[in-house]
Amino acid sequence: MTRIISPSMLSADFGNLERDTKMIDSSAAEWVHIDVMDGVFVPNISFGFPVMKPIRKATQKVLDVHLMIVEPEKYVKRFVEAGADYVTFHYEATDDIDGCINAIREAGAKVGISIKPGTPTSVLKDILNKVDMVLIMSVEPGFGGQSFIDGSLDKIRSLAAMREEQGLEFIIEVDGGISASNAGEVFAAGAEALVAGSAVFGAADPQAEIVKMLEA
């Protein structure tokens, strides 16, 4: 099974963003995760298009952009133009899911959809064939450093079972409270891509920590 680590730049040193991006670029991580928050959908504000450009310039890795914003369909094209390879939006953040999916596709990126911890995987049943990735939030979106929520493994298993039942191949990504201590069981539950922020950037040797997660 594929194993991907996607370090979250939300936990990087913003005063040394190019340095930290290049460090990830030379690591075993295949993706770079960018959290976009608007202060409306989640109670925090992060960064947008201007910050994406230097990140894109500093790495050839896949840019994995997670939109925690309302009405994401209004902005997805600009994120793709800024360098996003995957654009993930929240099921709970829009009234036009098909429109958002189509906008991402038309802009030339792969489509991800995410659900909060309180949203059951069953709501995605009829749209799984339209996306390339599903992101399971294993913490409440908006802040880094939270602990992995009990019950998230069951949601991953449920989603993996739905994927098998429908004969689909979308990636299951998990974001929140991921570290080398639980990466193995999260992968075993059916996930392929793990987002890790503070566990990577807070480590004495971030590149070695990424390898520990991949080998967990």
C-alpha positions as CSV (number, residue, x, y, z in Angstrom):
1,M,0.0,0.0,0.0
2,T,1.2,3.5,-0.8
3,R,2.4,5.6,2.2
4,I,2.7,9.3,1.9
5,I,3.6,11.9,4.5
6,S,2.4,15.5,3.8
7,P,4.0,17.9,6.3
8,S,1.8,20.8,7.2
9,M,3.5,24.2,6.5
10,L,1.2,25.7,9.2
11,S,3.8,24.4,11.7
12,A,6.8,25.7,9.7
13,D,8.8,28.8,10.8
14,F,7.2,31.6,8.8
15,G,10.4,33.6,9.1
16,N,12.2,30.9,7.3
17,L,9.6,29.5,5.0
18,E,11.9,28.9,2.1
19,R,14.4,27.1,4.3
20,D,11.7,24.9,5.8
21,T,10.1,24.2,2.4
22,K,13.5,23.1,0.9
23,M,14.1,20.9,3.9
24,I,10.8,19.1,3.2
25,D,11.7,19.0,-0.5
26,S,14.8,17.0,0.3
27,S,13.0,14.7,2.7
28,A,11.2,11.4,2.2
29,A,7.8,13.2,2.3
30,E,6.1,13.2,-1.1
31,W,3.6,16.0,-0.5
32,V,3.6,19.5,1.1
33,H,0.3,20.3,2.9
34,I,-1.0,23.9,2.9
35,D,-3.8,24.8,5.3
36,V,-5.9,27.7,4.2
37,M,-8.2,29.2,6.9
38,D,-10.6,32.1,6.6
39,G,-11.6,32.9,10.2
40,V,-15.2,32.0,9.2
41,F,-15.4,28.3,8.6
42,V,-12.8,27.8,11.3
43,P,-11.8,30.2,14.1
44,N,-8.4,31.0,12.8
45,I,-6.7,32.6,9.8
46,S,-3.7,31.2,8.0
47,F,-2.4,32.1,4.6
48,G,-3.5,32.4,1.0
49,F,-2.2,32.9,-2.5
50,P,0.9,35.2,-1.8
51,V,2.4,32.6,0.6
52,M,1.8,29.7,-1.7
53,K,4.0,31.2,-4.5
54,P,7.3,31.0,-2.6
55,I,6.4,27.5,-1.4
56,R,5.7,26.4,-4.9
57,K,9.0,28.0,-6.1
58,A,11.0,26.2,-3.3
59,T,9.7,22.6,-4.0
60,Q,8.8,20.2,-6.8
61,K,6.7,18.1,-4.4
62,V,3.0,17.7,-4.7
63,L,1.2,20.8,-3.2
64,D,-1.7,19.4,-1.2
65,V,-3.9,22.4,-0.5
66,H,-6.6,22.1,2.2
67,L,-9.3,24.8,2.0
68,M,-11.0,25.5,5.4
69,I,-13.0,28.3,3.9
70,V,-16.6,29.1,3.1
71,E,-17.8,29.1,-0.5
72,P,-14.6,27.5,-1.7
73,E,-15.9,27.3,-5.3
74,K,-15.2,31.1,-5.6
75,Y,-11.4,30.6,-5.0
76,V,-10.3,27.1,-6.2
77,K,-9.2,28.4,-9.6
78,R,-6.8,30.9,-8.0
79,F,-5.3,28.2,-5.8
80,V,-4.7,26.0,-8.8
81,E,-3.1,29.0,-10.6
82,A,-0.9,29.5,-7.5
83,G,0.5,26.0,-7.8
84,A,-1.9,23.6,-6.1
85,D,-1.8,20.0,-7.3
86,Y,-4.6,18.8,-5.0
87,V,-7.4,21.1,-3.8
88,T,-9.4,19.8,-0.9
89,F,-12.6,21.6,0.2
90,H,-15.0,20.8,3.1
91,Y,-18.3,19.1,2.6
92,E,-19.7,21.3,5.3
93,A,-18.4,24.6,3.7
94,T,-20.5,24.8,0.5
95,D,-24.0,24.4,-0.9
96,D,-22.6,23.5,-4.3
97,I,-20.5,20.4,-4.0
98,D,-20.7,19.4,-7.6
99,G,-19.9,23.0,-8.7
100,C,-16.8,23.0,-6.5
101,I,-15.7,19.6,-7.8
102,N,-16.1,20.7,-11.4
103,A,-14.3,24.0,-10.8
104,I,-11.2,22.2,-9.4
105,R,-11.2,19.7,-12.3
106,E,-11.6,22.5,-14.9
107,A,-8.8,24.4,-13.3
108,G,-6.5,21.4,-13.8
109,A,-6.1,20.0,-10.2
110,K,-7.1,16.8,-8.5
111,V,-10.1,17.0,-6.3
112,G,-10.2,16.3,-2.5
113,I,-13.2,16.6,-0.2
114,S,-12.9,16.7,3.6
115,I,-15.2,16.1,6.5
116,K,-15.0,17.3,10.1
117,P,-14.8,14.8,13.1
118,G,-18.6,15.1,13.7
119,T,-19.6,14.4,10.1
120,P,-20.2,10.7,9.2
121,T,-18.5,9.2,6.2
122,S,-22.0,8.2,4.9
123,V,-22.7,11.7,3.6
124,L,-20.0,11.1,1.0
125,K,-21.4,7.8,-0.3
126,D,-22.8,9.2,-3.6
127,I,-19.9,11.5,-4.5
128,L,-16.9,9.3,-3.9
129,N,-16.8,8.4,-7.6
130,K,-16.2,12.1,-8.3
131,V,-13.2,12.8,-6.2
132,D,-9.5,11.8,-6.1
133,M,-9.1,12.0,-2.4
134,V,-11.0,12.1,0.9
135,L,-9.5,13.9,3.9
136,I,-10.6,12.7,7.3
137,M,-10.1,15.3,10.0
138,S,-9.0,13.5,13.1
139,V,-9.0,16.8,15.1
140,E,-11.3,19.8,14.9
141,P,-10.0,21.9,12.0
142,G,-8.5,25.3,12.7
143,F,-5.5,24.8,15.0
144,G,-2.4,22.7,15.1
145,G,-1.1,20.6,18.0
146,Q,-4.3,18.8,18.9
147,S,-4.6,15.2,20.0
148,F,-5.9,12.5,17.6
149,I,-9.6,12.0,18.3
150,D,-10.7,8.6,19.3
151,G,-13.1,7.1,16.8
152,S,-11.2,8.5,13.8
153,L,-9.8,5.0,13.0
154,D,-13.3,3.7,12.7
155,K,-14.1,6.4,10.2
156,I,-11.1,5.5,8.2
157,R,-12.1,1.9,8.2
158,S,-15.6,2.8,7.2
159,L,-14.4,4.9,4.3
160,A,-12.0,2.2,3.1
161,A,-14.8,-0.3,3.1
162,M,-17.0,2.1,1.0
163,R,-14.1,2.5,-1.4
164,E,-13.7,-1.3,-1.8
165,E,-17.5,-1.8,-2.2
166,Q,-17.7,0.8,-4.9
167,G,-14.5,-0.4,-6.6
168,L,-12.9,3.0,-6.4
169,E,-9.3,4.2,-6.0
170,F,-9.4,7.5,-4.3
171,I,-6.7,8.3,-1.7
172,I,-7.6,8.4,2.0
173,E,-5.8,11.2,3.8
174,V,-5.9,11.9,7.5
175,D,-5.1,15.2,9.2
176,G,-4.7,15.8,13.0
177,G,-2.7,14.5,15.8
178,I,-0.5,12.3,13.6
179,S,2.9,11.3,14.9
180,A,5.3,8.3,14.6
181,S,3.5,6.8,17.6
182,N,0.1,6.4,15.8
183,A,1.1,6.5,12.1
184,G,1.3,2.7,11.8
185,E,-2.3,2.1,13.0
186,V,-3.6,4.9,10.8
187,F,-2.0,3.4,7.8
188,A,-3.3,0.0,8.8
189,A,-6.8,1.3,9.0
190,G,-6.7,2.1,5.3
191,A,-5.2,5.6,4.9
192,E,-2.5,6.3,2.4
193,A,-1.6,9.9,3.1
194,L,-0.9,11.4,6.6
195,V,-0.7,15.1,7.3
196,A,1.7,15.9,10.2
197,G,2.6,19.4,11.4
198,S,4.0,19.9,14.9
199,A,5.3,16.3,14.9
200,V,7.5,17.1,12.0
201,F,8.5,20.6,12.5
202,G,8.8,20.2,16.3
203,A,11.2,17.3,16.0
204,A,14.9,17.6,16.6
205,D,15.4,16.0,13.2
206,P,12.3,16.6,11.0
207,Q,13.6,14.4,8.1
208,A,14.2,11.5,10.4
209,E,10.8,11.9,12.0
210,I,9.2,11.7,8.5
211,V,11.0,8.4,7.9
212,K,9.8,7.1,11.3
213,M,6.2,7.8,10.3
214,L,6.6,6.1,6.9
215,E,8.2,3.0,8.6
216,A,5.7,2.9,11.5
